[in-house]
Amino acid sequence: MKLDIDRFISSMTLTEKASLCSGFTNWHTKPIERLGIPSIMVADGPHGLRKQELKENEFQMIHDSAVSVGFPTGPGLAASFDRDLAFRMGEALGNECQAENIQILLGPGANIKRSPLCGRNFEYYSEDPLVAGEIAAAWINGVQSKNVGTSLKHFAANNQETRRMAISAEIDERTLREIYWANFERAVKKSKPWTVMTAYNKTNGVYGSENAETLTARLREDWGFDGFVMTDWGAVNDHVAGIAAGCELEMPASGKFTDQLVVDAVRNGRLSEETLDCAVRRILTIVDRALSGRDESAVFNYEKDHALAREIAADTIVLLKNDGAILPLNPKAEIAFIGAYAAAPRFQGGGSSHTNAFRIENALDSARAYGANIGYAQGFSGEADETDLKMQAQAVELAKKSDVAVIFAGLPDSFESEGYDRTHMRLPDCQNALIRAVRAVQPNVVVVLHNGSPVEMPWAADVDGILEAYLGGEAIGAAVSDVLFGSVNPSAKLAETFPTHLEQNPSALNFPGDSKTVEYREGIFVGYRYYDAKKLEPLFPFGHGLSYTEFQYRNARIEEIDPVAADVRVAVDITNAGPRFGKEVVELYIAPLKAKKKRPVQELRDFAKVALEPGETKTVRFSLGRRAFAYWETEIHDWYVAGGEYEIRFSASSRDCRAALTVRLNGDPILPIEITPDTLVCDLLEYPGADEILTPLIRGIALTFLPENFDFDSEKIDPTILNMMTGVPLHSMRSWMQDRFDPQMLENVIDQFKRHMEKVAKRR
Ligand code: BGC
């Protein structure tokens, strides 16, 4: 169908226009029957379809929804570092939406994992904006390839659940640009989501749903977004201010209350009718796009999507530790599976992303399908944090008489959910105690973890194997068995750092803030950017993940370079030097060498995943543009590439650089310096060609410390004196030079310097 939007707008009453800007039900936009304007349906998202079919007068709990397939949640999908996989998951979900007559799927959640404690971390991808943006874009492109819209959320800086509907995230300009907006910017530019969902919280005092800077200046004007913006559910504070700022749709229904406010605002001049028309046009454009792309023939193939969920899940599991090659397991060994999650995996988190799974596969049954001889002991209850000595003793007994113990640990449902944050980073104490007790009687221990965010592992050094299985969707149990028995070679890597303990994390002193604000004092030093800068040893670094095979990185080379435009093409050859098929995630970091401005030691600027047969070599190529080398310069409010040397690192993890190249870039025009009598000499000396202008001045000041007849041409000034002198402001030359000072000198230096800066600017 094709809606004649202009005709609709010209025939709509003011009340009808206002009514379109709020929901009809929890999940529908408003229809206008008089004009034949249809309604569209939205549903959560992001890792499975949560379709709630509201029947009249029927109340539905958040977890009541139609049966669907639970796919791996955000952290695992990001850990796959696999854009194709994210696309395929999106495609499957898009098809399910068509089959279920859903027009917009409410995801992905691309927020940055700032603190391990955020209750909703299991829905988010990474501590790094590039990974979050890339995976989000691939997922969006997959869903939208089926002519179903997405809603990139929660824009922006919704990084905690505590007081999420009111707290203000206080974030400086550079940090917003480089971290908390960069993820959204990348996703919007690479995938053009049909809609964006605002954050509940405020940023620097302004609600996400009424922030013109984010919703209009950034999203539309800078990044080219052309869909409509909706509020998170109930995130409206001032609907009229929201529409004016660029937030078109209030969700869910407002009971007509806010519609009237919009009508009044137009009547009393607070909101122009053109702005309202523009909002209506944006909504109708997407309604039209959705209905034009309607595919009545789509079928929800549960078996097929479940099989895909299993395939994806296997590629989201991170092998964190594998001492003595304890994995893969020999199915002929006597194996003890211990822990409640072996029989009932924890595969998703609580809240609006909760799916009603089609079929849950557990590791226990799946492992038996490998012909393995498995004993099982529950060990702990899986819900409460209470040590059950009887269960623990049974687990210890079983472990004692087995060849190897695999302990399935993780966070209970109540520990991780939308709506509240975790209060600590530990596993339940009863699980830590169980791991210790089993390890005391069994030297061969593997721990499998189910959690959406890092946990402390006080026993990490004492066990040989650790698998991070995250909340990997309904098929995670089978996928874990695939990895345990080696039919799948693990290939995922952490898209977040696992600190040794909570306090090691950069946000620890400023999370979750006081009652009104949370200050992001760590600034740009989020995740690995902090651990690297502080030279801290986390438990497992960003980008870490092992394989059952070995990869070699060779022949790192520059294939093309334009040092003026900062365009660089590089390549590296990756060889599978081990005995099995495997996939390697190649991480490309850029490290500015001798940066004058505060910069992270290195930043991830691209990644690639390459599949290799034993002995096979493939070339991986990367194209780096100026943005890969740039930082946000607050002096000019723009991205800036500093001239100088950069190291390009090809790494297997953020702490495992395998090959590196150095490039020299011309950089952007030198930034002008503001020169006044207050300017420090050392700041001026940073400017090219400055020493010549400043020499008479420095000499004049130096004579305060030197004999009158000091010969500047043949003798060297003591460097300590030089350092002291350069730390002074220009005006202080008066007191240093005393009666040798002539006010004209100061003016001359300032004038000459200004002229010099103009000349340099022209030359470039
Ligand atoms: C969540 C959103 C979700 C919406 C609809 C809100 O509470 O924050 O992520 O899409 O509910 O369920």
Residues whose N, C-alpha, C, O or C-beta is under 5 A from the ligand:
A	BS01	BGC	D44 L106 D232 W233 S352
